[in-house]
């Protein structure tokens, strides 16, 4: 139906099957195919069967999901994904995509507008305001941003966190709010305590929205948002101010202050003295780690997740280390792609996922049915590894952390594991004490 490696998203009304929008692959599916995909789902529902996923003979994947008995989302994958992810991993990716898209629509329009559809044509027009966010979710080549997949906040560890934390707290309080954050290169450098208390997927989607607003090149904006879990029907104001190119400060607030008052009276007062500190933070870049933290030379990429706070850091390590006999160095884009596949592989087969979303009983039962692989274990796996021609990968799960590493093929397989998982979590780093303290 689609070209290999492409994904198309379809949105229809659940009751009548009226198409609301399509996004994704450049070659769109014919209307007859879209109608058939909706029809087979409706036929199954009439027979008491919930159709959630199927696979085509060419390796493509189709995933259905109905939200609030109002909106149906269908994700269609053309198969042939680079990296040859298995059917199970592809289903996990598409299911997470549908969850994110629904929450994105709620974030921008509010749940009431989606559940109580009064005028379909007006809803179609309103949904256009979601397209930039949805396209960002569909962008599989987006490097360095994994929150859409992990539902953990993509974070950056600043060189001077205490000073920035005090500035964010003071600026947020002066703006009559308790919810504020500093975004650097699309990742959260620091945030107020109440911001971290938002639901994980809300933080992820707010970060995606801020990246989208920053790309518009505006110096500031006042944008209404709904929180999918915390406030799905009452809008808050998201105030965003560009401090330097690549650095934005944001607050969630009520009717006050006005955008003009915050921009002219607060931004300069709190952030002008910290220009050099912000430049040091920007210098960290996609590396996400300050200069005091370095990795072993055989580490190609890492993803470290705090399971309690739902924060994460990830980076691809550009090292000149290249042992004799190793295959040619992987590109940065390929490393990011493999890191995503390693995460999906580990989470869909070995490790437990925190339930960060409000899902229906049917969805929970469906997820339970896909865990047959785990039922073969008499214990909860804590470590796993995968050896391929391109690299070796390793996953570790402790009560507080998850660590996923992409390693050079020259690393001995027996050296990946350790009886002391706490020691293993830190031995890949030097300067790790500061790192753990700042982020985790």
C-alpha positions in Angstrom: 0.0 0.0 0.0 2.9 2.4 0.8 6.5 2.8 0.0 8.9 0.8 2.1 9.9 2.6 5.3 7.0 5.1 5.2 4.3 5.6 7.7 0.9 7.2 7.1 -1.5 8.4 9.7 -5.3 8.5 9.1 -7.8 10.2 11.3 -11.6 9.6 11.0 -14.7 10.1 13.0 -15.4 6.8 14.9 -19.2 6.8 14.3 -19.4 7.6 10.6 -15.9 7.1 9.3 -15.7 10.6 7.8 -12.0 11.4 7.1 -10.6 14.3 9.1 -7.0 14.3 7.9 -4.1 12.2 6.7 -0.5 12.9 7.4 2.8 11.1 6.7 3.9 9.4 3.5 4.1 11.6 0.4 2.1 9.0 -1.5 -1.3 8.9 0.2 -3.5 5.9 0.3 -6.5 5.9 -2.1 -9.9 6.8 -0.6 -11.1 3.3 -1.3 -8.3 1.8 0.8 -9.1 4.2 3.7 -12.7 3.3 3.5 -11.8 -0.4 3.5 -9.6 0.0 6.6 -12.4 1.8 8.4 -15.0 -0.7 7.2 -13.2 -3.8 8.4 -12.7 -2.3 11.8 -16.5 -1.4 12.0 -17.4 -4.9 10.8 -15.3 -6.5 13.6 -16.9 -4.2 16.2 -20.3 -5.3 15.0 -19.3 -8.9 15.6 -17.9 -8.2 19.1 -14.3 -8.3 17.9 -11.8 -5.4 18.6 -9.4 -5.2 15.6 -6.2 -3.5 16.8 -3.5 -4.7 14.5 -2.8 -6.7 11.4 0.2 -7.4 9.1 0.2 -7.3 5.3 1.8 -10.0 3.1 4.6 -7.5 2.2 5.6 -6.9 5.8 3.5 -3.7 6.3 1.6 -3.0 9.5 -1.8 -1.5 10.2 -2.8 -0.4 13.7 -6.2 0.9 14.7 -7.2 2.8 17.9 -10.5 4.5 18.9 -10.3 7.3 21.4 -13.3 8.4 23.6 -15.7 6.7 21.1 -15.2 9.8 18.9 -12.0 9.7 16.9 -10.4 6.7 15.1 -6.7 6.9 14.4 -5.1 4.4 11.9 -1.4 4.1 11.4 -0.2 2.3 8.3 3.4 1.3 7.9 4.8 0.3 4.5 7.2 -2.2 6.0 10.9 -2.4 5.1 11.9 -0.1 8.0 15.6 0.6 8.0 17.0 -1.7 10.7 14.6 -4.5 9.9 12.7 -4.1 13.2 10.5 -7.2 13.8 6.7 -7.2 13.6 6.4 -6.8 17.4 8.7 -3.9 17.6 6.9 -2.1 14.8 3.6 -2.6 16.5 4.9 -1.1 19.7 6.2 1.9 17.7 2.9 2.5 15.9 0.8 2.1 19.1 2.9 4.7 20.8 2.5 7.0 17.8 -1.3 6.8 18.0 -1.2 7.5 21.7 1.0 10.6 21.1 -1.2 11.9 18.3 -4.4 11.7 20.3 -2.7 13.6 23.2 -1.3 16.1 20.8 -4.8 16.8 19.5 -6.1 17.2 23.0 -3.2 19.5 23.9 -4.0 21.9 21.1 -7.9 21.7 20.8 -9.1 20.3 24.1 -10.9 17.0 24.7 -14.4 18.5 24.5 -13.9 19.7 20.9 -12.9 16.2 19.9 -15.5 14.2 21.9 -18.5 16.4 21.2 -18.2 17.1 17.5 -20.7 19.7 16.5 -19.5 20.5 13.0 -17.2 18.1 11.2 -16.0 20.7 8.6 -15.1 23.1 11.4 -13.2 20.3 13.2 -11.3 19.6 10.0 -10.1 23.2 9.9 -9.3 23.4 13.6 -7.2 20.2 13.3 -4.8 21.9 10.9 -3.3 23.7 13.9 -2.1 20.2 15.1 -0.3 19.4 11.9 3.2 20.7 12.7 3.2 18.7 16.0 1.9 15.6 14.3 4.5 15.9 11.6 7.1 16.1 14.2 5.8 12.9 15.8 5.9 11.2 12.4 9.5 12.3 11.7 11.5 9.2 12.2 14.7 10.9 11.3 14.6 13.4 14.2 17.9 12.9 15.9 18.4 13.3 19.6 14.7 13.4 20.6 13.5 10.1 22.1 10.7 11.3 24.4 8.0 10.5 21.8 9.0 6.9 22.1 10.1 6.6 25.8 7.5 9.0 27.3 10.3 10.4 29.3 11.4 14.0 29.2 14.4 14.6 27.0 16.8 16.4 29.3 20.2 18.2 29.0 22.6 18.4 31.9 23.8 22.0 32.2 27.3 22.9 33.5 25.9 25.2 36.2 22.5 23.8 37.2 22.1 25.7 40.5 22.2 29.2 39.0 19.8 28.2 36.2 17.4 26.5 38.6 17.3 29.7 40.8 16.6 31.8 37.7 13.8 29.6 36.4 12.2 29.4 39.9 12.4 33.2 40.3 11.1 34.0 36.8 8.2 31.5 37.1 7.2 33.0 40.5 7.3 36.5 39.1 5.0 35.4 36.3 2.4 34.3 38.8 3.0 30.7 38.0 4.5 27.5 39.5 5.1 25.8 36.2 8.2 26.9 34.3 11.1 25.4 32.4 14.3 26.2 30.4 14.6 24.5 27.1 18.0 24.2 25.4 18.3 22.6 22.0 14.8 21.1 22.4 15.7 19.5 25.7 14.8 20.5 29.3 17.8 22.0 31.0 16.0 22.7 34.2 12.4 23.2 35.4 10.3 24.0 38.5 9.2 21.2 40.8 5.6 21.6 39.6 6.6 21.3 36.0 8.2 17.9 36.8 4.9 16.8 38.5 3.0 17.1 35.2 2.2 13.7 33.6 5.2 12.4 31.6 3.4 12.5 28.2 2.3 16.1 28.9 5.9 17.2 29.5 7.0 15.4 26.3 4.3 17.0 24.2 4.8 20.5 25.7 8.5 20.1 24.8 7.6 19.1 21.3 5.2 22.1 21.1 8.0 24.5 22.3 10.3 23.1 19.6 7.7 23.7 17.0 7.1 27.3 18.2 10.8 28.0 18.4 11.2 26.9 14.8 8.7 29.7 13.8 11.6 32.2 14.6 9.3 34.3 16.8 10.9 35.9 19.8 7.9 35.3 22.1 4.4 33.8 21.9 1.3 33.3 24.0 -0.3 30.0 23.1 -3.3 28.3 24.7 -2.8 24.6 25.7 -4.9 21.9 27.3 -3.2 19.3 29.5 -4.4 15.8 28.3 -4.5 14.4 31.8 -4.4 17.4 34.2 -6.8 19.8 32.4 -8.2 18.4 29.1 -11.1 20.8 28.9 -9.7 24.1 30.5 -7.0 25.9 28.6 -3.8 27.3 30.2 -1.5 29.9 28.6 1.9 28.8 27.5 4.2 31.8 27.4 7.5 31.2 25.5 10.4 33.6 25.3 13.6 33.2 23.3 16.6 34.1 25.4 19.2 33.1 22.8 19.0 31.1 19.6 18.4 27.6 20.9 17.4 28.6 24.4 13.8 29.3 25.4 12.2 29.9 28.8 8.5 28.9 29.2 5.8 29.2 31.8 2.2 27.8 32.1 0.0 30.5 33.7 -3.5 31.9 34.0 -4.8 35.3 32.8 -1.8 37.2 34.2 0.7 38.4 33.3 0.2 39.8 29.8 2.8 38.7 27.2 4.0 42.3 26.9 4.5 42.7 30.7 6.4 39.4 31.0 8.6 40.2 28.0 9.5 43.8 28.9 9.5 43.5 32.7 10.6 40.0 33.6 12.8 38.5 30.9 15.5 41.1 31.1 15.5 41.2 34.9 16.1 37.5 35.4 18.0 36.4 32.3 20.2 39.3 31.1 22.8 38.6 33.9 23.0 35.0 32.9 23.8 35.4 29.2 27.3 33.7 29.6 25.8 30.9 31.7 23.2 30.3 28.9 26.0 30.2 26.3 27.9 27.6 28.3 24.7 25.6 28.5 24.2 25.9 24.7 27.7 24.7 24.2 26.8 21.4 25.6 24.7 20.9 22.5 23.4 17.5 21.4 25.9 15.9 23.6 23.5 16.6 26.5 26.4 16.1 29.0 28.8 18.7 30.4 32.5 18.5 29.7 33.1 17.0 33.2 31.4 13.8 32.0 33.0 11.5 29.5 32.3 8.0 28.3 34.4 5.1 27.6 35.8 5.3 24.0 34.0 2.1 22.9 30.5 3.6 23.7 28.8 4.8 20.5 25.5 6.0 22.0 23.6 5.9 25.2 20.1 6.4 26.6 19.8 6.7 30.4 16.3 6.9 32.0 15.3 7.6 35.6 12.2 5.5 36.0 11.0 7.5 39.1 11.2 11.0 37.6 10.6 9.9 34.0 13.6 11.9 32.8 16.2 10.8 30.3 19.4 11.8 28.6 20.6 10.4 25.3 23.6 11.1 23.1 25.6 9.8 20.3 29.3 9.9 21.1 31.5 11.1 18.2 34.8 9.4 19.1 37.9 9.0 17.0 38.4 5.6 18.6 38.3 2.9 16.0 39.9 -0.5 17.0 41.6 -2.5 14.2 39.3 -5.1 12.6 36.1 -3.2 13.4 33.5 -2.5 10.7 33.4 1.1 9.3 32.2 3.7 11.8 28.4 4.2 11.9 27.0 7.5 11.0 25.4 9.6 13.7 21.9 9.1 12.1 22.4 5.4 12.0 23.4 5.4 15.7 20.3 7.2 16.7 18.2 4.8 14.7 19.8 1.8 16.3 19.5 3.3 19.7 15.7 3.5 19.2 15.5 0.0 17.9 17.5 -1.3 21.0 15.1 0.5 23.3 12.0 -1.0 21.6 13.6 -4.4 21.4 14.4 -4.4 25.2 11.1 -2.9 26.3 8.9 -5.1 24.2 10.7 -8.4 25.1 12.4 -8.1 28.5 11.8 -5.0 30.6 8.7 -3.7 32.2 7.1 -0.4 31.0 5.7 2.1 33.5 2.0 2.7 32.7 2.2 6.4 31.9 -1.0 6.7 29.9 -4.7 6.4 30.6 -5.6 3.4 28.5 -8.8 1.5 28.2 -9.3 -1.9 29.8 -9.4 -3.4 26.4 -6.0 -1.9 25.6 -4.5 -3.1 28.9 -5.8 -6.6 28.1 -4.3 -6.4 24.6 -0.9 -5.4 26.0 -1.1 -8.3 28.4 -1.6 -10.7 25.6 1.6 -9.5 23.9 3.8 -10.4 26.8 3.9 -14.1 26.2 7.7 -13.9 25.7 8.1 -12.7 29.3 5.9 -15.5 30.7 8.7 -17.9 29.9 10.9 -16.4 32.6 10.6 -17.3 36.3 12.0 -13.9 37.2 12.1 -10.3 35.9 15.1 -9.9 33.6 17.5 -7.1 34.7 20.0 -7.2 31.8 19.9 -8.1 28.1 22.3 -7.7 25.2 22.1 -8.0 21.4 25.0 -8.7 19.0 24.8 -7.6 15.4 27.2 -7.1 12.6 27.1 -3.3 13.1 27.4 -3.1 16.9 26.7 -4.6 20.2 24.0 -3.3 22.4 23.3 -3.7 26.1 20.3 -2.9 28.3 20.1 -2.7 32.1 17.1 -2.2 34.3 17.3 -1.4 38.0 14.5 -0.3 40.4 15.4 3.4 39.6 17.2 3.4 36.2 17.2 2.0 32.7 20.4 2.2 30.7 20.7 1.3 27.0 24.2 1.3 25.4 25.3 1.0 21.8 28.9 -0.3 21.8 31.7 -1.0 19.4 31.7 -4.6 18.0 35.2 -5.0 19.5 33.8 -5.0 23.0 33.9 -8.6 24.4 30.4 -9.9 24.9 31.2 -11.4 28.3 32.3 -7.9 29.5 28.9 -6.3 29.0 27.4 -7.7 32.1 28.2 -7.7 35.8 26.8 -9.2 39.0 26.7 -5.7 40.5 24.2 -3.8 38.4 24.7 -0.6 40.4 28.4 -0.7 39.7 27.7 -1.4 36.0 25.4 1.6 35.7 28.2 3.9 36.6 31.4 2.2 35.3 30.7 3.4 31.8 31.2 7.0 32.9 34.0 9.1 34.3 32.9 12.2 36.2 29.7 10.3 36.8 29.1 11.6 40.3 28.3 15.1 39.0 26.3 13.6 36.2 24.1 11.5 38.5 23.6 14.4 40.9 22.6 16.9 38.2 20.1 14.7 36.3 19.0 11.9 38.5 
